[in-house]
């Protein structure tokens, strides 16, 4: 189970980096829909992993 927790944390670290990079690509004024969709997808994936991580740590 510890391996699974570590795997989730690693994936979350990668997603955090991707989210930061995607936010940096957003223009200040006219938001580009494809970039916004990419950001939302990354944030959704991060939230799913966070939920799984919370479930695993509560089970411990």
Secondary structure, DSSP 8 states (H G I E B T S, - for coil): -HHHHHHHHHHHHHHHHHHHHHHHHS-SSS--HHHHHHHHHHHHHHHHHHHHHHHHHHH-
